[in-house]
Amino acid sequence: MNNKTTESFPCLVFVFCYDAKNQLVRHDSVTQNASFTWEYDRAGNITARKRYAYAAGTPPAAFFSCLILSR
């Protein structure tokens, strides 16, 4: 079952999203004005880490769970 947040958080600071293997796959940071993504191989080793301009909004339903930290 996917956990998905659909509420708006005006004081949003961080979002951490994990896949079904409990691997961090996305991190949104207001303080760094950036969104980060990670990719893994079958053994769970990080194969790619990418940085993007900050992407606000609801995390995609493809993530297993997201932890949202706000002020």
C-alpha positions in Angstrom: 0.0 0.0 0.0 1.4 3.4 -0.9 1.4 6.2 1.6 0.7 9.5 -0.1 0.4 13.0 1.3 -2.1 15.3 -0.3 -2.2 18.2 2.1 -0.6 21.5 1.6 2.2 22.5 4.0 3.0 26.3 3.9 6.0 25.9 6.3 7.4 22.8 4.6 11.1 22.3 5.2 11.9 18.7 4.2 10.3 15.7 2.5 12.0 12.3 2.5 10.5 9.6 0.3 11.4 5.9 0.5 10.7 2.9 -1.8 9.4 -0.5 -0.8 12.9 -1.6 0.2 13.1 1.4 2.6 15.7 3.1 0.4 15.8 6.9 0.2 14.7 7.8 -3.3 13.8 11.5 -3.0 14.5 14.4 -0.7 13.0 17.8 -1.1 14.7 20.6 0.8 13.4 24.2 1.1 16.5 25.3 2.9 18.7 24.1 0.0 16.2 25.1 -2.6 16.7 21.7 -4.2 15.2 18.3 -4.7 17.5 15.2 -4.8 16.8 11.7 -6.2 18.7 8.4 -5.7 18.8 5.3 -7.8 19.9 1.8 -6.7 21.1 -1.4 -8.2 19.6 -4.8 -7.3 22.0 -5.2 -4.4 20.9 -1.8 -2.9 24.0 0.1 -3.8 23.5 3.8 -4.9 24.1 4.1 -8.6 23.0 7.7 -9.1 22.3 10.8 -7.1 20.8 13.8 -8.9 20.1 17.3 -7.8 17.2 19.4 -9.3 15.6 22.8 -8.7 13.3 22.5 -5.7 10.0 20.8 -6.7 7.1 21.7 -4.4 3.9 19.7 -4.3 2.6 16.3 -3.5 5.1 13.4 -3.8 4.2 10.9 -6.5 2.1 7.9 -5.5 5.0 5.6 -6.7 6.8 6.2 -3.4 6.1 3.7 -0.7 6.2 6.3 2.1 7.2 9.9 2.7 8.3 11.6 5.9 7.4 15.3 6.0 9.1 17.6 8.5 7.8 21.2 8.9 8.4 24.1 11.2 
